[in-house]
């Protein structure tokens, strides 16, 4: 039996965000010059060859503007149905249980359950809801970094230079610092998210759900038992419509 985990709009926003993020991150690196260039001059030369010196900045600003605009529309149109339930879910932390989950999951990925048992460490993970502890922590960082990048990106792109509404020099300098810091956070955690979602053992059904919207019932029971229990309690496991499944899933 398959359970709906993601709505169509959530799937679209996930992949829209992924495409925009990768382009903005890679093109953002290419905009850095001199000692600030983290990859190498060859990276900047490659992007300048594709877009031109000014075209690179225009492309970065254009994609960033589209990203901000689409997310603003999504938030306004899906706030109560998807955005607020998502925020409530990722902000619902249980420190003791979450720390145990992160510790054991880290050892499980590096050493494996057999070695953990030999070390006297229980490999069993605390039960999780719609998102596990690691996903919730990364999601909080991603939301905070996205807000910082959106605000500072708009400020630097449209409120600087020879315009009457330009911000002061100190404000722009702070925007640059915050923008770089937020981009740095995402540059660190984005590869972790990709690995955990696409390459970590046992995550295949979850990855496929980001295309189909559904996960097997057995996967939900094993990986997200608290979410599965909430679905069962709400009567959403036998005969309800896909839309009902989606609404319950978003509520976690």
Secondary structure as UniProt FT lines:
FT   STRAND          2..4
FT   HELIX           8..31
FT   HELIX           34..36
FT   HELIX           41..51
FT   HELIX           53..78
FT   HELIX           79..83
FT   HELIX           84..90
FT   HELIX           95..110
FT   HELIX           113..118
FT   TURN            119..120
FT   HELIX           133..158
FT   TURN            164..165
FT   HELIX           169..194
FT   HELIX           195..199
FT   TURN            201..202
FT   HELIX           204..212
FT   STRAND          214..216
FT   HELIX           217..223
FT   HELIX           225..233
FT   TURN            234..235
FT   HELIX           242..251
//
